[in-house]
Amino acid sequence: MTNRKESFNDVTDHMSKIEGAPMSKPEMSSLPLGIRIIGYAMIGFTALASLLFIILALLD
C-alpha cells in the first residue's frame, strides 16, 4: 500500500507488523463488489428508515 501511515507508538507498530492490523481505512473502490453492495444497502436502508420515521412522527 502506498498510502500507509507511520505508527506513532509501539502498540500500533506491533499491531501493524505482527498482527497485520490496517493503519488506514480502505478505499471503497478497492473493496469487492459484494461488500460494496452490502455497505450501500445498509446505508440506504438506514437513511430510508430514518426519513420514514421522521415523516411518520410528523404525521402523528
C-alpha angles and dihedrals in degrees: 000000000000098000094061116145124221115249117248099206142015095263096059090041089055092048091050098046104032106026097031096233112168117246096204138035116266120250112251092229091057094056121095116266095248093055091046091051092049091048094049091046092052093048091045093049092049092049093046093047091049092050092047091049092053093048093048092047090054092049093052 
